[in-house]
């Protein structure tokens, strides 16, 4: 797989629909198909701090597959005795259960 195939541009859309009356953030692949990667509703009442957190969470959800691959790859280079080994194993376990 080439780097061009691995790195996918994202398109972020904020919208209000009947399903999300206070709005939602959609993160999609920026391709002709626009495959949705994350949909996170904004908090009721549109609290500014909650809205900021939801934007951050949507980006984290969209990045999750790439983060899992990075953890799996990093595990190959970490010794079992190192604290990072357990951190990586726990993260991979949480992501795959």
ZITANOR-V80937 format. One record per backbone hydrogen bond with DSSP energy under -0.5 kcal/mol. NH is the residue of the N-H (numbers start at 1). CO is the residue of the C=O. Records with the same first field share a line. If there is no record, write none. Layout:
# ZITANOR-V80937
NH: CO + CO
This chain:
# ZITANOR-V80937
6: 2
7: 3
8: 6
11: 28
13: 26
15: 24
17: 20
20: 17
23: 20
24: 15
25: 40
26: 13 + 24
27: 38
28: 11 + 26
29: 35
30: 9
31: 29
37: 27
38: 27
40: 25
42: 23
46: 43
51: 47
52: 48
53: 49
54: 50
55: 51
56: 52
57: 53
58: 54
59: 55
60: 56
61: 57
62: 58
63: 59
64: 60 + 61
66: 63
67: 63
68: 64
69: 65
70: 66
71: 67
72: 68
73: 69
74: 70
75: 71
76: 72 + 73
77: 74
78: 75
82: 79
85: 82
86: 82
87: 83
88: 84
89: 85
90: 86
91: 87
92: 88
93: 89
94: 90
95: 91
96: 92
97: 93
